[in-house]
Amino acid sequence: MKKIMILTFLLLLIACGAQESPSEEVIEGSVTTSEEYVLPDADVYLTITDSIGVELGDSNYVFGAITGVDFTPEGDIAVLDLQKNCISLFSPEGEFIQRIGRQGSGPGEFLLPSGIAFFPDGGLVVSDGMAGKLIYFDSDLEYESDLAGFFPSPPTGPGLSGLEGGTIVGMKPDFEQNEEGMFMGFTIARWEKGQVEPTAIYHTSMSPFDPADLTSMLDDILSFGVAPEGIVFTASLSTEVYEFIVWSSEGEELSVVSNDDFERVVKTQEEIDIETEVVNRLMIQQGMPPAMANWEPDPYRQAIVGFGVDGQDRLWVIKGTAETLYFDVYSVDGLEFLFTAALDVGEIANMWTVVIEKDKFLAFDSDPELYPRLLIGDLPE
């Protein structure tokens, strides 16, 4: 069961939609994709200014599988490599600094790291789902301690964030089996350092687990983001409505932001075929019996797939409906809309992951055609 729980977080990254070539399929009340890639209209376009990663050469710059990135408080760049089971640290200019961790079950080693986050003092936490624990490193990035006892696995997820005093905000899978059957779900919450029980809960859900309907897992998964002062943003992976909630750090709902002009966007048949093949292959790789690997993609693209907060107290809401990374930018309280933005890389980039912080953004393709690279760019003033 633990492998299935870990899988759901990987599905969260993949099931946001693999955008390839469009088809002529039309569903009433929706928007269809164009016959070729078209950069969407936006007020601001983000461009790439630098990159880290090579296909061949210095092993410090050859990535196996990038699954997470983050900035240190000093502006260095950390890259979580699932295949190498380590974190590579680079300067803002892209120079290799050091490698953190390695494969293993000893102190400071990883079995299947699924998330990383830096604390304001420079410390680091790594969520290792397979090991069932959080692994802490101090401000010198030396191994400090482990925290186990989470069931079935520790908080993680895209959006995992570190706050003052070692506090984290993350998404933890939940699992329960009783006389009524098997149930699974997720909790987005805040955990103080050294505690396995959350001190503030922003969202929790639990639904019957049906291995014949794995796609329904998405109904319980939310995208989330955290501002430096602890404000939390959550949104369901909905294909029907555009809506997100703003929470205080203590778990009080502050506001609900929605867009009534949202139009659903249909995936192409090729998108659906690619998503089905990739997710089912991933399930089998993670130990699921082939007969249970029966992913059926939602035919629509998700409205909101993530969040980021920059150094100017602007909230970047990441939309999943365009063929590239597309953003609605608000004031950090979510109440004032500021502008739209899109990533201009000249190709379909909807499946890419992006991290926004301070005055820069990091982006990478979760399933690159050639070789893994981390792309770097500047945010508008």
VEXDREN-2710 file (C-alpha; in Angstrom, 1 decimal):
% VEXDREN-2710
k/r/px/py/pz
1/MET/0.0/0.0/0.0
2/LYS/2.9/2.4/0.7
3/LYS/4.0/2.1/-2.9
4/ILE/0.5/3.2/-4.1
5/MET/0.6/6.2/-1.7
6/ILE/4.0/7.2/-3.1
7/LEU/2.6/6.7/-6.6
8/THR/-0.2/9.1/-6.1
9/PHE/2.3/12.0/-5.6
10/LEU/4.0/11.0/-8.8
11/LEU/0.7/10.9/-10.6
12/LEU/0.0/14.4/-9.4
13/LEU/3.0/15.6/-11.4
14/ILE/2.0/13.6/-14.5
15/ALA/-1.8/13.7/-14.5
16/CYS/-1.8/17.5/-14.9
17/GLY/-1.6/16.7/-18.6
18/ALA/1.0/15.8/-21.1
19/GLN/0.5/18.2/-24.0
20/GLU/1.5/17.0/-27.4
21/SER/-0.3/17.3/-30.8
22/PRO/-4.0/18.3/-31.0
23/SER/-6.8/16.4/-32.5
24/GLU/-10.1/17.4/-34.0
25/GLU/-12.2/16.0/-31.1
26/VAL/-14.8/18.5/-29.9
27/ILE/-16.8/18.4/-26.7
28/GLU/-19.7/20.7/-26.3
29/GLY/-19.1/23.7/-23.9
30/SER/-15.3/23.5/-24.1
31/VAL/-12.4/25.0/-25.9
32/THR/-10.3/22.8/-28.2
33/THR/-6.6/23.1/-28.9
34/SER/-5.2/24.6/-32.1
35/GLU/-3.8/22.6/-35.0
36/GLU/-0.3/23.6/-34.0
37/TYR/1.4/25.1/-31.0
38/VAL/0.3/28.7/-30.4
39/LEU/1.7/30.9/-27.7
40/PRO/-1.3/32.1/-25.6
41/ASP/-2.0/35.8/-25.2
42/ALA/-0.6/37.2/-22.0
43/ASP/0.4/40.5/-20.5
44/VAL/4.0/39.3/-19.7
45/TYR/6.1/36.6/-21.3
46/LEU/8.8/34.7/-19.3
47/THR/11.9/33.7/-21.1
48/ILE/14.9/31.5/-20.3
49/THR/18.1/33.2/-19.5
50/ASP/20.2/30.3/-18.3
51/SER/20.2/26.5/-17.8
52/ILE/21.9/23.8/-15.9
53/GLY/22.4/20.3/-17.2
54/VAL/24.2/18.5/-20.1
55/GLU/23.6/15.3/-22.0
56/LEU/27.2/14.1/-21.7
57/GLY/30.3/15.3/-19.8
58/ASP/30.9/16.3/-16.2
59/SER/28.7/13.9/-14.1
60/ASN/27.9/16.8/-11.7
61/TYR/25.9/18.3/-14.5
62/VAL/24.3/15.2/-15.9
63/PHE/20.9/14.6/-14.3
64/GLY/19.1/11.3/-14.2
65/ALA/15.5/12.3/-13.3
66/ILE/14.7/15.8/-11.9
67/THR/11.8/15.5/-9.6
68/GLY/12.1/18.6/-7.4
69/VAL/13.9/22.0/-7.3
70/ASP/14.2/24.8/-4.7
71/PHE/16.1/27.9/-3.9
72/THR/18.2/28.2/-0.7
73/PRO/17.8/31.4/1.3
74/GLU/21.1/32.6/-0.2
75/GLY/19.8/32.1/-3.8
76/ASP/21.7/28.8/-4.6
77/ILE/19.7/26.2/-6.5
78/ALA/19.0/22.7/-5.3
79/VAL/18.0/19.9/-7.7
80/LEU/16.5/16.7/-6.4
81/ASP/17.5/13.8/-8.7
82/LEU/15.3/10.7/-8.1
83/GLN/17.5/8.4/-10.3
84/LYS/20.7/9.4/-8.5
85/ASN/19.0/9.6/-5.1
86/CYS/20.7/12.8/-4.2
87/ILE/20.4/16.6/-4.2
88/SER/22.8/18.6/-6.3
89/LEU/23.5/22.2/-5.2
90/PHE/24.5/24.9/-7.7
91/SER/25.4/28.6/-7.4
92/PRO/23.0/31.2/-8.9
93/GLU/25.4/31.2/-11.9
94/GLY/25.0/27.4/-12.3
95/GLU/28.3/26.3/-10.9
96/PHE/28.3/23.0/-9.1
97/ILE/28.8/23.4/-5.3
98/GLN/28.2/20.0/-3.7
99/ARG/26.1/16.9/-3.6
100/ILE/23.8/16.1/-0.6
101/GLY/22.8/12.5/0.3
102/ARG/23.1/9.3/-1.6
103/GLN/21.2/6.0/-2.0
104/GLY/20.9/4.0/1.2
105/SER/19.1/3.6/4.5
106/GLY/21.7/5.2/6.8
107/PRO/21.8/8.7/8.3
108/GLY/21.4/11.3/5.6
109/GLU/20.8/8.7/2.9
110/PHE/17.7/8.3/0.7
111/LEU/15.5/5.5/-0.6
112/LEU/12.9/7.4/-2.6
113/PRO/13.0/11.1/-1.9
114/SER/9.9/12.8/-3.1
115/GLY/10.2/16.4/-1.9
116/ILE/12.6/19.0/-0.6
117/ALA/12.3/22.4/1.2
118/PHE/14.7/24.9/2.7
119/PHE/14.1/26.7/5.9
120/PRO/14.8/30.5/6.4
121/ASP/18.0/29.7/8.4
122/GLY/19.4/27.6/5.5
123/GLY/18.5/24.2/6.8
124/LEU/16.9/21.6/4.6
125/VAL/14.2/18.9/5.0
126/VAL/13.9/15.9/2.6
127/SER/10.7/13.8/2.5
128/ASP/11.5/10.2/1.8
129/GLY/8.3/8.2/1.2
130/MET/10.0/4.8/0.9
131/ALA/11.9/5.3/4.1
132/GLY/8.8/6.7/5.8
133/LYS/10.5/9.7/7.3
134/LEU/11.6/13.3/7.1
135/ILE/15.3/13.8/7.0
136/TYR/16.7/17.1/8.4
137/PHE/20.0/18.8/7.5
138/ASP/21.4/21.8/9.4
139/SER/22.3/25.2/7.9
140/ASP/25.7/23.8/6.8
141/LEU/23.7/21.1/5.0
142/GLU/25.2/18.4/7.3
143/TYR/22.9/15.6/8.4
144/GLU/21.0/16.5/11.6
145/SER/18.2/14.0/12.3
146/ASP/15.3/11.9/11.1
147/LEU/11.7/12.0/12.0
148/ALA/9.7/8.8/11.5
149/GLY/6.3/7.7/12.7
150/PHE/4.1/9.0/9.9
151/PHE/1.5/6.6/8.6
152/PRO/1.6/5.6/5.9
153/SER/4.3/8.1/4.7
154/PRO/5.5/11.6/5.6
155/PRO/4.2/14.9/4.3
156/THR/5.6/15.7/0.8
157/GLY/4.2/16.9/-2.5
158/PRO/4.9/19.7/-5.0
159/GLY/4.6/22.8/-2.8
160/LEU/6.4/21.3/0.3
161/SER/7.6/24.4/2.2
162/GLY/9.9/25.1/5.1
163/LEU/9.0/28.0/7.6
164/GLU/10.7/29.4/10.6
165/GLY/11.7/27.1/13.4
166/GLY/11.7/24.0/11.2
167/THR/7.9/24.1/10.6
168/ILE/6.8/22.6/7.3
169/VAL/3.6/22.7/5.2
170/GLY/3.0/19.7/3.0
171/MET/0.5/17.1/1.8
172/LYS/0.4/13.7/3.6
173/PRO/-1.5/10.6/2.3
174/ASP/-4.0/9.1/4.6
175/PHE/-5.1/5.4/4.7
176/GLU/-7.7/3.6/6.7
177/GLN/-9.3/0.2/6.5
178/ASN/-12.4/-0.7/8.5
179/GLU/-15.5/-2.9/8.3
180/GLU/-16.8/-0.7/5.5
181/GLY/-13.7/-1.2/3.3
182/MET/-10.5/0.5/2.4
183/PHE/-10.3/4.4/2.3
184/MET/-7.5/6.7/1.2
185/GLY/-7.2/10.5/1.0
186/PHE/-4.9/13.4/1.7
187/THR/-4.3/16.1/4.3
188/ILE/-2.6/19.4/3.6
189/ALA/-1.4/20.7/7.0
190/ARG/1.4/22.3/9.0
191/TRP/3.8/20.2/11.1
192/GLU/6.1/21.6/13.8
193/LYS/9.6/20.2/13.9
194/GLY/9.8/16.9/15.8
195/GLN/6.0/16.3/15.7
196/VAL/4.2/13.7/13.6
197/GLU/0.7/15.2/14.3
198/PRO/-0.2/18.4/12.5
199/THR/-0.8/21.6/14.4
200/ALA/-3.0/23.2/11.7
201/ILE/-5.0/21.5/9.0
202/TYR/-6.0/23.3/5.8
203/HIS/-7.7/20.5/3.9
204/THR/-8.4/16.8/4.5
205/SER/-10.4/14.2/2.6
206/MET/-11.0/10.5/2.6
207/SER/-12.7/8.4/0.0
208/PRO/-13.3/4.7/-0.8
209/PHE/-10.3/3.2/-2.6
210/ASP/-11.2/1.4/-5.8
211/PRO/-8.3/-0.1/-7.7
212/ALA/-10.6/-0.4/-10.7
213/ASP/-11.0/3.4/-10.7
214/LEU/-7.6/4.9/-9.9
215/THR/-8.5/8.1/-11.7
216/SER/-10.9/9.0/-8.9
217/MET/-7.8/9.5/-6.7
218/LEU/-7.5/13.0/-8.3
219/ASP/-10.7/14.1/-6.6
220/ASP/-8.9/14.0/-3.3
221/ILE/-5.6/15.6/-4.3
222/LEU/-5.1/19.4/-4.1
223/SER/-2.4/21.6/-5.4
224/PHE/-1.1/24.0/-2.8
225/GLY/1.4/26.7/-2.2
226/VAL/2.8/28.6/0.8
227/ALA/3.9/32.3/1.3
228/PRO/7.0/33.0/3.4
229/GLU/4.8/34.3/6.3
230/GLY/2.8/31.1/6.3
231/ILE/-0.3/31.9/4.3
232/VAL/-1.4/28.8/2.4
233/PHE/-3.2/28.5/-0.9
234/THR/-5.1/25.4/-2.0
235/ALA/-7.0/24.3/-5.1
236/SER/-8.6/21.1/-6.3
237/LEU/-7.3/19.6/-9.5
238/SER/-10.7/20.5/-11.0
239/THR/-11.4/20.5/-14.7
240/GLU/-14.7/22.2/-14.2
241/VAL/-14.1/25.3/-12.0
242/TYR/-11.4/27.8/-11.4
243/GLU/-11.3/28.4/-7.7
244/PHE/-8.7/28.6/-4.9
245/ILE/-8.8/29.2/-1.2
246/VAL/-6.5/31.4/0.9
247/TRP/-5.8/30.2/4.5
248/SER/-4.1/31.8/7.4
249/SER/-1.1/30.0/8.9
250/GLU/-3.4/28.8/11.7
251/GLY/-5.9/27.1/9.3
252/GLU/-8.5/29.9/9.1
253/GLU/-10.2/30.3/5.7
254/LEU/-9.5/33.9/4.7
255/SER/-11.0/34.1/1.2
256/VAL/-12.2/32.1/-1.8
257/VAL/-11.1/33.4/-5.2
258/SER/-12.9/32.2/-8.4
259/ASN/-13.1/33.0/-12.1
260/ASP/-16.6/32.7/-13.6
261/ASP/-15.2/33.2/-17.1
262/PHE/-13.2/30.0/-16.9
263/GLU/-13.7/27.7/-20.0
264/ARG/-12.9/24.0/-19.9
265/VAL/-10.2/22.9/-22.4
266/VAL/-10.3/19.4/-24.0
267/LYS/-7.2/17.3/-24.1
268/THR/-6.3/15.9/-27.5
269/GLN/-6.5/12.2/-28.1
270/GLU/-2.7/12.1/-28.4
271/GLU/-2.4/13.7/-25.0
272/ILE/-4.8/11.1/-23.5
273/ASP/-2.8/8.3/-25.1
274/ILE/0.5/9.6/-23.8
275/GLU/-0.8/10.1/-20.3
276/THR/-2.3/6.6/-20.2
277/GLU/0.9/5.0/-21.4
278/VAL/3.2/7.0/-19.1
279/VAL/1.1/6.7/-15.9
280/ASN/0.4/2.9/-16.4
281/ARG/4.1/2.3/-17.0
282/LEU/4.9/4.3/-13.8
283/MET/2.5/2.3/-11.8
284/ILE/4.1/-1.0/-12.9
285/GLN/7.6/0.4/-12.2
286/GLN/6.5/1.3/-8.7
287/GLY/5.4/-2.3/-8.0
288/MET/1.7/-2.3/-9.0
289/PRO/0.5/-5.5/-10.6
290/PRO/0.0/-4.9/-14.4
291/ALA/-3.7/-5.9/-14.1
292/MET/-4.3/-2.9/-11.7
293/ALA/-2.5/-0.4/-14.0
294/ASN/-5.7/0.9/-15.7
295/TRP/-5.4/4.7/-15.6
296/GLU/-8.1/6.5/-17.5
297/PRO/-7.3/10.2/-18.0
298/ASP/-9.8/12.9/-17.5
299/PRO/-10.6/14.2/-21.0
300/TYR/-10.2/17.8/-19.8
301/ARG/-7.2/19.8/-18.6
302/GLN/-7.1/21.0/-15.0
303/ALA/-7.9/24.7/-14.2
304/ILE/-5.2/25.2/-11.5
305/VAL/-2.2/23.0/-11.0
306/GLY/0.0/24.9/-8.6
307/PHE/1.1/28.1/-6.9
308/GLY/4.2/30.3/-6.4
309/VAL/5.0/33.4/-4.4
310/ASP/7.7/35.8/-5.5
311/GLY/9.7/38.4/-3.6
312/GLN/7.3/41.2/-4.4
313/ASP/4.4/39.5/-2.5
314/ARG/2.8/38.4/-5.7
315/LEU/0.9/35.1/-6.0
316/TRP/1.4/33.2/-9.2
317/VAL/-1.5/30.8/-9.9
318/ILE/-0.3/28.1/-12.4
319/LYS/-3.0/27.2/-14.8
320/GLY/-3.2/23.8/-16.7
321/THR/-5.3/24.8/-19.7
322/ALA/-2.7/26.3/-22.1
323/GLU/-0.1/24.5/-24.1
324/THR/2.7/26.2/-22.0
325/LEU/3.0/27.3/-18.4
326/TYR/0.4/30.0/-17.9
327/PHE/-0.1/32.2/-14.9
328/ASP/-2.7/34.4/-13.3
329/VAL/-0.8/36.8/-11.0
330/TYR/-2.5/38.3/-7.9
331/SER/-1.6/40.2/-4.8
332/VAL/-0.5/37.7/-2.1
333/ASP/-3.9/37.8/-0.4
334/GLY/-5.4/36.7/-3.7
335/LEU/-7.9/39.5/-3.8
336/GLU/-6.3/41.8/-6.4
337/PHE/-5.7/40.5/-9.9
338/LEU/-2.5/42.0/-11.4
339/PHE/-1.7/40.5/-14.8
340/THR/-1.3/37.3/-16.8
341/ALA/2.0/35.7/-17.8
342/ALA/3.1/32.8/-20.0
343/LEU/6.4/30.9/-20.5
344/ASP/7.7/31.5/-24.0
345/VAL/10.0/28.6/-25.0
346/GLY/8.7/28.0/-28.5
347/GLU/7.3/24.5/-27.7
348/ILE/4.6/22.8/-25.8
349/ALA/5.4/23.1/-22.1
350/ASN/2.2/22.4/-20.2
351/MET/3.7/19.4/-18.4
352/TRP/6.7/21.3/-17.1
353/THR/7.2/22.0/-13.4
354/VAL/7.9/25.5/-12.3
355/VAL/9.1/27.0/-9.0
356/ILE/8.8/30.8/-8.4
357/GLU/10.7/32.5/-5.6
358/LYS/12.2/36.0/-5.1
359/ASP/13.0/37.4/-8.5
360/LYS/13.5/34.2/-10.5
361/PHE/11.8/31.1/-11.7
362/LEU/13.1/27.5/-12.2
363/ALA/11.4/25.2/-14.7
364/PHE/12.0/21.6/-15.9
365/ASP/10.3/19.1/-18.2
366/SER/9.3/16.0/-16.1
367/ASP/9.6/13.8/-19.2
368/PRO/12.1/15.4/-21.5
369/GLU/12.5/14.3/-25.1
370/LEU/16.3/14.6/-25.0
371/TYR/17.9/14.9/-21.6
372/PRO/17.0/16.5/-18.2
373/ARG/17.8/20.2/-17.9
374/LEU/16.9/22.9/-15.3
375/LEU/15.9/26.2/-17.0
376/ILE/16.3/29.5/-15.2
377/GLY/14.7/32.9/-15.9
378/ASP/13.9/36.3/-14.4
379/LEU/10.5/37.5/-13.2
380/PRO/9.1/40.9/-14.2
381/GLU/9.4/43.8/-11.8
END
